[in-house]
Amino acid sequence: METIKEKNDLLFQVALEVLSYHSKCSDYEYKNITEIEVMDPYPNMETYAFDSYALSSQGLFLMPSLVIQMTKNLFSLQRFGLDELRRFVLTVRKNYRDVPYHNWTHAFAVAHSMYLVIRSGNNRFTALEALAMFFASLCHDLDHRGRTNSWMKNEQTPLAAVYSTSTMEHHHFNQTITILQHEGHNIFSHLSPAEYKTVLGYMKECILATDLALFFGNKSKLKDIVEKGQFTWDNLEHRLVTTSYDKLLNSGDFPSSFAMPHLLTYNPIGDLEKAQGKTPIAMKDRNTAHELPAHQVGFLVGICLPCYELLQKCIPETKPLVDGSQSNLQKWSRMAQHNRAALDAMNKNSDESGKKGAKESGKDNASKSDKKDDDSEEKQDLEEKKSENEQKESIKEEEKHVDEEEKEKTENSIENSEADKEKASD
């Protein structure tokens, strides 16, 4: 007879089986990607100006097919099982949630930018490093929930309990390992055990480095190395520090960075905090969406541009990222100035309307007061007239009463007088 523990273990295995089935690409998806034909080379694919976000409306299988094309261009497919690669890419796509920003399209955009960095790197990275960097870029936000690490920690979520630091980044890497372990998904099966371990180690380092809490430390480290003239591609640590920039690699073109408004317009964290009675910061508040351009200016000036300029010193071929960020900065700055001017005009109009309203209100109040006084006087007059009439009626009643009394007295007096006359006659 099964114990409760044994039954729970079996139920857990069933749950894992169901989860595994629904988290993998379907046979239908696999069949479709084998039949699709994509231009090779795809237009603008070899430039940083390539707009990854425009692809999301061009069919379900275009981006997965382009990932396979990039893999072929970087590594050739001789050492890859094409079936495993197709399944892996499709399953990675399936495990990105439909969140506003950290979704499959974002992952593809970052992977494409990393593809260009590796392609233009003139063999600065080893084959294993390049392999890890490219697929880490593709997987770096797997199963992102649209929540920040700080939110996860503050809400005491199960993920935060499992990973106390870099919560989501550890989860992204763990999801990558899970997908690799699915049957028919291990794209690294051609590697030796030592190579496999090395690649996974590099991938973990790349994915964890996308945590902004670690990112700033890595940037300072690289800046110090470069400014002292100590940077060398022969140093593994120096090479790996440059890979920590993959989180920002899709911020170079305006269309992709323009996707950021979704974080404000549909930001779920700000809504949740409001529902809890908290006041979200402006970046999380959908009611301050007009401040987005100013936030973007700060993001570009404080983070993107310094990083791209530093990366350019290490890899001169990445200059288009600097140029793209400078172009973005000009566009966002113009939008920020426009919004600021519009807000100032609104405030000015509001102040003038307020003053005018107060003036009109004063007139209205005076008019109302005058009318009230008139009404009061009229009411008083009516009351006085009423009182006067009442008094007149009262006087009349009294006069009538007096007249009757006098008449009665007179009649009595006449009667008495006649009686006296009769007595005298007698």
WOGI-V386856 format. One record per residue. N is the residue number from 0. RES is the residue in one letter. PHI is phi in radians with two decimals (999 if undefined). NEAR is the number of other C-alpha atoms within 12 Angstrom. Layout:
N|RES|PHI|NEAR ; N|RES|PHI|NEAR
This chain:
0|M|999|6 ; 1|E|-1.25|9 ; 2|T|-1.43|9 ; 3|I|-1.08|10 ; 4|K|-1.12|11 ; 5|E|-1.10|12 ; 6|K|-1.14|13 ; 7|N|-1.12|13 ; 8|D|-1.10|14 ; 9|L|-1.15|15 ; 10|L|-1.09|14 ; 11|F|-1.13|14 ; 12|Q|-1.12|14 ; 13|V|-1.11|14 ; 14|A|-1.08|15 ; 15|L|-1.13|16 ; 16|E|-1.12|15 ; 17|V|-1.11|13 ; 18|L|-1.08|17 ; 19|S|-1.08|22 ; 20|Y|-1.10|18 ; 21|H|-1.40|16 ; 22|S|-1.68|27 ; 23|K|-1.81|33 ; 24|C|-1.13|32 ; 25|S|-1.49|20 ; 26|D|-1.10|17 ; 27|Y|-1.08|14 ; 28|E|-1.11|24 ; 29|Y|-1.09|27 ; 30|K|-1.09|16 ; 31|N|-1.14|21 ; 32|I|-1.25|30 ; 33|T|-1.30|22 ; 34|E|-1.74|14 ; 35|I|-1.35|20 ; 36|E|-2.01|19 ; 37|V|-2.10|23 ; 38|M|-1.00|13 ; 39|D|-2.35|17 ; 40|P|-1.37|16 ; 41|Y|-1.35|22 ; 42|P|-0.91|16 ; 43|N|1.15|15 ; 44|M|-1.07|28 ; 45|E|-1.63|26 ; 46|T|-2.22|27 ; 47|Y|-1.26|37 ; 48|A|-1.35|28 ; 49|F|-1.03|30 ; 50|D|-1.67|33 ; 51|S|-1.13|39 ; 52|Y|-1.24|31 ; 53|A|-1.32|20 ; 54|L|-1.39|26 ; 55|S|-1.11|21 ; 56|S|-1.75|13 ; 57|Q|-1.97|14 ; 58|G|1.82|16 ; 59|L|-1.26|21 ; 60|F|-1.93|29 ; 61|L|-1.20|31 ; 62|M|-1.11|39 ; 63|P|-1.02|43 ; 64|S|-1.16|36 ; 65|L|-1.25|34 ; 66|V|-1.09|45 ; 67|I|-1.12|41 ; 68|Q|-1.11|29 ; 69|M|-1.13|35 ; 70|T|-1.06|36 ; 71|K|-1.09|25 ; 72|N|-1.17|24 ; 73|L|-1.44|36 ; 74|F|-2.16|26 ; 75|S|1.14|17 ; 76|L|-1.73|21 ; 77|Q|-1.14|14 ; 78|R|-1.71|20 ; 79|F|-1.97|25 ; 80|G|-1.44|23 ; 81|L|-1.06|29 ; 82|D|-1.07|22 ; 83|E|-1.10|28 ; 84|L|-1.11|39 ; 85|R|-1.07|40 ; 86|R|-1.11|38 ; 87|F|-1.04|41 ; 88|V|-1.11|45 ; 89|L|-1.14|41 ; 90|T|-1.25|40 ; 91|V|-1.04|42 ; 92|R|-1.02|40 ; 93|K|-1.14|32 ; 94|N|-1.61|34 ; 95|Y|-1.61|33 ; 96|R|-1.35|25 ; 97|D|-1.48|19 ; 98|V|-1.81|25 ; 99|P|-1.03|25 ; 100|Y|-2.18|33 ; 101|H|-1.43|36 ; 102|N|-2.03|31 ; 103|W|-1.07|38 ; 104|T|-1.10|40 ; 105|H|-1.08|44 ; 106|A|-1.07|45 ; 107|F|-1.08|48 ; 108|A|-1.08|47 ; 109|V|-1.16|43 ; 110|A|-1.09|44 ; 111|H|-1.12|45 ; 112|S|-1.14|43 ; 113|M|-1.13|46 ; 114|Y|-0.98|42 ; 115|L|-1.20|36 ; 116|V|-1.07|40 ; 117|I|-1.17|38 ; 118|R|-1.10|31 ; 119|S|-1.62|25 ; 120|G|-1.40|26 ; 121|N|0.88|18 ; 122|N|1.07|19 ; 123|R|-1.20|27 ; 124|F|-1.80|32 ; 125|T|-1.26|25 ; 126|A|-1.06|24 ; 127|L|-1.23|30 ; 128|E|-1.11|37 ; 129|A|-1.08|35 ; 130|L|-1.06|40 ; 131|A|-1.16|42 ; 132|M|-1.11|48 ; 133|F|-1.16|43 ; 134|F|-1.33|47 ; 135|A|-1.15|46 ; 136|S|-1.10|48 ; 137|L|-1.19|49 ; 138|C|-1.82|52 ; 139|H|-1.16|50 ; 140|D|-2.19|49 ; 141|L|-0.93|42 ; 142|D|1.02|34 ; 143|H|-1.17|34 ; 144|R|-1.74|29 ; 145|G|1.28|30 ; 146|R|-2.19|33 ; 147|T|-1.49|30 ; 148|N|-1.08|30 ; 149|S|-1.12|23 ; 150|W|-1.13|24 ; 151|M|-1.00|25 ; 152|K|-1.22|21 ; 153|N|-1.11|18 ; 154|E|-1.50|18 ; 155|Q|0.93|16 ; 156|T|-1.28|20 ; 157|P|-1.00|15 ; 158|L|-1.08|29 ; 159|A|-1.16|24 ; 160|A|-1.24|19 ; 161|V|-1.32|17 ; 162|Y|-2.10|23 ; 163|S|-1.30|20 ; 164|T|-2.17|23 ; 165|S|0.78|31 ; 166|T|-0.90|35 ; 167|M|-1.19|39 ; 168|E|-1.13|39 ; 169|H|-1.09|34 ; 170|H|-1.14|32 ; 171|H|-1.03|40 ; 172|F|-1.17|38 ; 173|N|-1.07|28 ; 174|Q|-1.14|31 ; 175|T|-1.06|37 ; 176|I|-1.09|30 ; 177|T|-1.04|26 ; 178|I|-1.15|36 ; 179|L|-1.06|28 ; 180|Q|-1.48|21 ; 181|H|-1.13|26 ; 182|E|-1.06|20 ; 183|G|1.35|25 ; 184|H|-2.09|28 ; 185|N|-1.37|27 ; 186|I|-1.27|35 ; 187|F|-1.82|32 ; 188|S|-1.12|23 ; 189|H|-1.38|18 ; 190|L|-1.44|20 ; 191|S|-1.28|13 ; 192|P|-0.94|12 ; 193|A|-1.18|14 ; 194|E|-1.15|20 ; 195|Y|-1.04|23 ; 196|K|-1.11|19 ; 197|T|-1.12|23 ; 198|V|-1.10|30 ; 199|L|-1.11|29 ; 200|G|-1.11|23 ; 201|Y|-1.11|35 ; 202|M|-1.08|38 ; 203|K|-1.08|35 ; 204|E|-1.11|36 ; 205|C|-1.13|42 ; 206|I|-1.23|44 ; 207|L|-1.13|37 ; 208|A|-1.20|38 ; 209|T|-1.35|39 ; 210|D|-1.22|32 ; 211|L|-1.03|26 ; 212|A|-1.11|19 ; 213|L|-1.63|23 ; 214|F|-1.00|29 ; 215|F|-1.13|23 ; 216|G|-1.15|18 ; 217|N|-1.13|30 ; 218|K|-1.12|35 ; 219|S|-1.10|20 ; 220|K|-1.11|24 ; 221|L|-1.16|34 ; 222|K|-1.06|27 ; 223|D|-1.10|17 ; 224|I|-1.13|24 ; 225|V|-1.17|25 ; 226|E|-1.14|15 ; 227|K|-1.49|11 ; 228|G|1.21|13 ; 229|Q|-1.78|17 ; 230|F|-1.19|26 ; 231|T|-2.55|22 ; 232|W|-1.29|22 ; 233|D|-1.40|14 ; 234|N|-1.64|16 ; 235|L|-1.03|17 ; 236|E|-1.07|22 ; 237|H|-1.12|27 ; 238|R|-1.15|33 ; 239|L|-1.25|36 ; 240|V|-1.09|40 ; 241|T|-1.15|47 ; 242|T|-1.30|47 ; 243|S|-1.23|41 ; 244|Y|-1.52|48 ; 245|D|-1.13|49 ; 246|K|-1.12|41 ; 247|L|-1.78|40 ; 248|L|-1.21|43 ; 249|N|-1.91|45 ; 250|S|-1.67|45 ; 251|G|-1.36|41 ; 252|D|-1.87|35 ; 253|F|-1.08|29 ; 254|P|-1.00|27 ; 255|S|-1.26|35 ; 256|S|-1.25|37 ; 257|F|-1.24|27 ; 258|A|-1.22|30 ; 259|M|-1.03|29 ; 260|P|-0.97|28 ; 261|H|-1.05|24 ; 262|L|-1.13|32 ; 263|L|-1.68|32 ; 264|T|-1.13|25 ; 265|Y|-2.14|24 ; 266|N|-1.20|31 ; 267|P|-1.34|26 ; 268|I|-1.15|34 ; 269|G|-1.05|30 ; 270|D|-1.13|25 ; 271|L|-1.13|21 ; 272|E|-1.14|21 ; 273|K|-1.11|18 ; 274|A|-1.10|12 ; 275|Q|-1.58|12 ; 276|G|1.45|10 ; 277|K|-1.69|14 ; 278|T|-1.84|18 ; 279|P|-1.25|23 ; 280|I|-1.20|20 ; 281|A|-0.99|22 ; 282|M|-1.11|31 ; 283|K|-1.81|33 ; 284|D|-1.71|28 ; 285|R|-1.13|27 ; 286|N|-1.34|21 ; 287|T|-2.00|24 ; 288|A|-1.06|26 ; 289|H|-1.15|26 ; 290|E|-1.55|30 ; 291|L|-0.93|34 ; 292|P|-0.97|32 ; 293|A|-1.13|29 ; 294|H|-1.11|29 ; 295|Q|-1.14|36 ; 296|V|-1.05|28 ; 297|G|-1.10|21 ; 298|F|-1.12|26 ; 299|L|-1.21|35 ; 300|V|-1.26|24 ; 301|G|-1.48|19 ; 302|I|-2.17|29 ; 303|C|-1.08|36 ; 304|L|-1.04|33 ; 305|P|-1.01|26 ; 306|C|-1.24|40 ; 307|Y|-1.16|40 ; 308|E|-1.14|32 ; 309|L|-1.21|31 ; 310|L|-1.12|35 ; 311|Q|-1.11|25 ; 312|K|-1.17|23 ; 313|C|-1.53|33 ; 314|I|-2.24|32 ; 315|P|-0.95|19 ; 316|E|-1.19|24 ; 317|T|-1.56|33 ; 318|K|-0.95|26 ; 319|P|-0.97|32 ; 320|L|-1.17|39 ; 321|V|-1.14|34 ; 322|D|-1.07|25 ; 323|G|-1.11|31 ; 324|S|-1.18|40 ; 325|Q|-1.13|27 ; 326|S|-1.12|25 ; 327|N|-1.06|33 ; 328|L|-1.03|34 ; 329|Q|-1.10|21 ; 330|K|-1.18|24 ; 331|W|-1.16|33 ; 332|S|-1.10|26 ; 333|R|-1.09|18 ; 334|M|-1.13|23 ; 335|A|-1.12|25 ; 336|Q|-1.12|21 ; 337|H|-1.09|19 ; 338|N|-1.12|21 ; 339|R|-1.13|19 ; 340|A|-1.11|15 ; 341|A|-1.11|16 ; 342|L|-1.17|17 ; 343|D|-1.08|14 ; 344|A|-1.11|15 ; 345|M|-1.08|15 ; 346|N|-1.12|14 ; 347|K|-1.11|14 ; 348|N|-1.07|15 ; 349|S|-1.13|15 ; 350|D|-1.12|14 ; 351|E|-1.11|14 ; 352|S|-1.11|16 ; 353|G|-1.12|15 ; 354|K|-1.13|14 ; 355|K|-1.08|14 ; 356|G|-1.11|16 ; 357|A|-1.14|15 ; 358|K|-1.11|14 ; 359|E|-1.09|15 ; 360|S|-1.11|16 ; 361|G|-1.10|14 ; 362|K|-1.09|14 ; 363|D|-1.06|15 ; 364|N|-1.13|16 ; 365|A|-1.12|14 ; 366|S|-1.09|15 ; 367|K|-1.10|16 ; 368|S|-1.14|15 ; 369|D|-1.06|14 ; 370|K|-1.09|15 ; 371|K|-1.11|16 ; 372|D|-1.11|15 ; 373|D|-1.05|14 ; 374|D|-1.07|15 ; 375|S|-1.13|15 ; 376|E|-1.12|14 ; 377|E|-1.08|14 ; 378|K|-1.11|15 ; 379|Q|-1.12|16 ; 380|D|-1.05|14 ; 381|L|-1.08|15 ; 382|E|-1.12|15 ; 383|E|-1.13|14 ; 384|K|-1.09|14 ; 385|K|-1.07|14 ; 386|S|-1.10|14 ; 387|E|-1.10|15 ; 388|N|-1.10|14 ; 389|E|-1.08|15 ; 390|Q|-1.10|16 ; 391|K|-1.06|15 ; 392|E|-1.08|14 ; 393|S|-1.12|14 ; 394|I|-1.11|15 ; 395|K|-1.04|14 ; 396|E|-1.07|14 ; 397|E|-1.13|14 ; 398|E|-1.06|16 ; 399|K|-1.06|15 ; 400|H|-1.11|14 ; 401|V|-1.13|15 ; 402|D|-1.04|16 ; 403|E|-1.10|15 ; 404|E|-1.11|15 ; 405|E|-1.10|14 ; 406|K|-1.08|15 ; 407|E|-1.11|14 ; 408|K|-1.10|15 ; 409|T|-1.11|15 ; 410|E|-1.07|15 ; 411|N|-1.09|15 ; 412|S|-1.11|15 ; 413|I|-1.14|14 ; 414|E|-1.04|14 ; 415|N|-1.10|14 ; 416|S|-1.13|15 ; 417|E|-1.16|14 ; 418|A|-1.13|14 ; 419|D|-1.13|13 ; 420|K|-1.10|12 ; 421|E|-1.10|11 ; 422|K|-1.11|10 ; 423|A|-1.14|9 ; 424|S|-1.17|8 ; 425|D|-1.15|7
